Amino acid sequence: MSRPGEAALPAIRHARSRLEAEGPLQCRHRVWLKSAPRLNLRDEVAVFRREMADILAALELGDLEAVGHIRRSHISMSFSRMRGYPEPPAGKGPSA
């Protein structure tokens, strides 16, 4: 028996591969990794779970336009959250 939303997995994989090929997702990953030492990981995991639940719900409805809007809004919110975290002390963090 298949799990809920399993039929949407091919569409998710296709959309993700397009994003990775076009660059924005790679940029987000780099920014996230650079900011990781300053993040509240528990909060970030909760936000990621909400994002995935929202995307899955949109895919189950077949609303790919909504998937794009959800992704854009979560990317924007992640940059806002990262700007709110304090800078690491000089000589600390991945860019040191």
Secondary structure, DSSP 8 states (H G I E B T S, - for coil): ---TTGGGHHHHHHHHHHHHHHSHHHHHHHHHHHHGGGS-HHHHHHHHHHHHHHHHHHHHTT-HHHHHHHHHHHHHHHHHHHHHS----TT-STT-
